[in-house]
Amino acid sequence: MGGLKWTIIGVFLLTLSQTSYSAVVWDWSIDNPVLSVGSMDDVIINATIFNDPASETLSELDTNLPNEVVDIIFISGTTDSSLFNNFSYDEGIKGGDTIRSQFSGVVLDPGESFSFVLYTLVPLNGGAMPGNYEMPINELTLTASSQGPLSGGPVSITVVPIPCAIYLFITGIVTLFGLRKVL
């Protein structure tokens, strides 16, 4: 009976070890969560996904799973409408590439990481108003994983105006060129 007990315990532990190492375990982070930009600057938010050393290989993240379930899902949001009054929002790279399309052909073996553009904010109406803008909700989900959505944390953007000294400098340079032609 003692041998059977140890055999059952051994099989149970072996099953547990296989379960813990045969799952997708991943994490991600936003690479630049705090930014200061000029009123005319595009804001590019970069992120990195990390595949845990004990995880399975991550691949085909740009495709749909069976029954058209999207494999990678990103959700962002804010309660501050002034962000979207001053910036247009483009998921992924400006001009059309989505987050998923950046993962085309990417294979992340255990322990590897991959950097990508999370979203791009483009100033509207000739430039964003100076001030602070927050994007507190940034969540990424891999449907191949049982971890659910993981938060990348908030993004804080400070738009700073062009200092008056720059306008004064430009005016001075233009004036010097104007005087040079007169003399």
Buried (B, 14 or more C-beta within 10 A) or exposed (E): EEEEEEEEEEEEEEEEEEEEBEBBBBBBBBBEBEBEBEBEBEBBBBBBBBBBEEBBEBBBBBEEEEEEEBBBBBEBEBEBEBBEEBBEBBBBBBEEBBBBEBBEEBEBEBEBEBEBBBBBBBBEEEBBBEBEBBBBBBBBBBBBBEEEBBBBEBBBBEBEEEEEEEEEEEEEEEEEEEEEEEE
